[in-house]
């Protein structure tokens, strides 16, 4: 029988042994050491790494080509005047 504001309580069921389901990890936060800060020099070295190698190799190739050109041209006369022994008067024999 019910009396005002009283509820009939069911008897508590006895707990049965159940297996617990494994927990599913949705988000795993990895706490690593913070990355080191990069300074201006570190950024410049990284930026000019490959570009710097290309620029230096182009500079070396240009200097080598220029040196070979000067060496090759210095071995033989360039003009007719130089071929005649630097004689500027073309009418003298």
C-alpha positions as CSV (number, residue, x, y, z in Angstrom):
1,X,0.0,0.0,0.0
2,X,1.2,3.5,-0.8
3,X,1.3,6.3,1.6
4,X,1.6,9.9,0.5
5,X,5.1,10.8,-0.7
6,X,6.4,7.3,-0.1
7,X,7.6,5.0,-2.8
8,X,7.8,1.3,-2.8
9,X,11.4,0.4,-3.3
10,X,12.3,-2.6,-5.2
11,X,14.8,-4.9,-3.5
12,X,18.3,-4.4,-4.8
13,X,19.4,-7.0,-7.2
14,X,22.5,-8.9,-6.3
15,X,25.4,-7.9,-8.4
16,X,26.5,-10.5,-10.9
17,X,30.1,-10.8,-12.0
18,X,30.4,-9.3,-15.4
19,X,33.4,-8.6,-17.5
20,X,34.3,-5.0,-18.0
21,X,34.7,-3.8,-21.6
22,X,38.1,-2.5,-22.4
23,X,38.2,1.3,-22.6
24,X,38.7,2.8,-26.0
25,X,41.2,5.5,-26.3
26,X,39.9,8.3,-28.6
27,X,42.5,11.0,-28.1
28,X,46.0,10.4,-26.7
29,X,48.0,13.4,-25.8
30,X,51.7,12.9,-26.1
31,X,53.8,15.2,-24.0
32,X,57.2,15.6,-25.6
33,X,59.8,18.1,-24.8
34,X,59.1,21.4,-26.5
35,X,60.9,22.1,-29.7
36,X,63.9,24.4,-29.5
37,X,63.6,27.9,-30.7
38,X,65.1,28.9,-34.0
39,X,67.2,32.0,-34.3
40,X,67.8,34.2,-37.3
41,X,71.0,32.4,-38.2
42,X,69.4,28.9,-38.0
43,X,66.6,30.0,-40.3
44,X,69.1,31.6,-42.7
45,X,71.3,28.5,-42.9
46,X,68.2,26.3,-43.4
47,X,66.8,28.6,-46.1
48,X,70.1,28.9,-48.0
49,X,71.0,25.2,-47.7
50,X,70.1,23.9,-51.2
51,X,70.0,27.3,-52.7
52,X,73.4,28.1,-51.4
53,X,74.9,24.9,-52.8
54,X,73.4,25.8,-56.2
55,X,74.7,29.4,-56.0
56,X,78.2,28.3,-55.0
57,X,78.4,25.7,-57.7
58,X,77.3,28.3,-60.3
59,X,79.9,30.7,-59.0
60,X,82.7,28.0,-59.2
61,X,81.5,27.0,-62.7
62,X,81.5,30.7,-63.8
63,X,85.0,31.3,-62.4
64,X,86.4,28.2,-64.0
65,X,84.8,29.0,-67.4
66,X,86.2,32.6,-67.2
67,X,89.6,31.4,-66.2
68,X,89.7,28.9,-69.1
69,X,88.5,31.6,-71.5
70,X,91.3,34.0,-70.4
71,X,93.9,31.3,-70.5
72,X,92.8,30.2,-74.0
73,X,92.7,33.7,-75.4
74,X,96.1,34.6,-74.0
75,X,97.8,31.7,-75.9
76,X,97.2,33.0,-79.4
77,X,96.9,36.5,-80.9
78,X,93.5,38.0,-81.0
79,X,93.9,40.7,-83.7
80,X,96.0,41.1,-86.9
81,X,98.1,43.7,-85.1
82,X,99.0,41.3,-82.4
83,X,99.8,38.6,-85.0
84,X,102.3,41.0,-86.7
85,X,104.2,41.7,-83.5
86,X,102.2,44.7,-82.3
87,X,103.2,46.7,-85.4
88,X,100.6,49.4,-85.7
89,X,101.8,50.8,-89.1
90,X,100.4,48.3,-91.5
91,X,102.4,49.8,-94.5
92,X,105.8,49.0,-93.1
93,X,107.2,45.7,-93.9
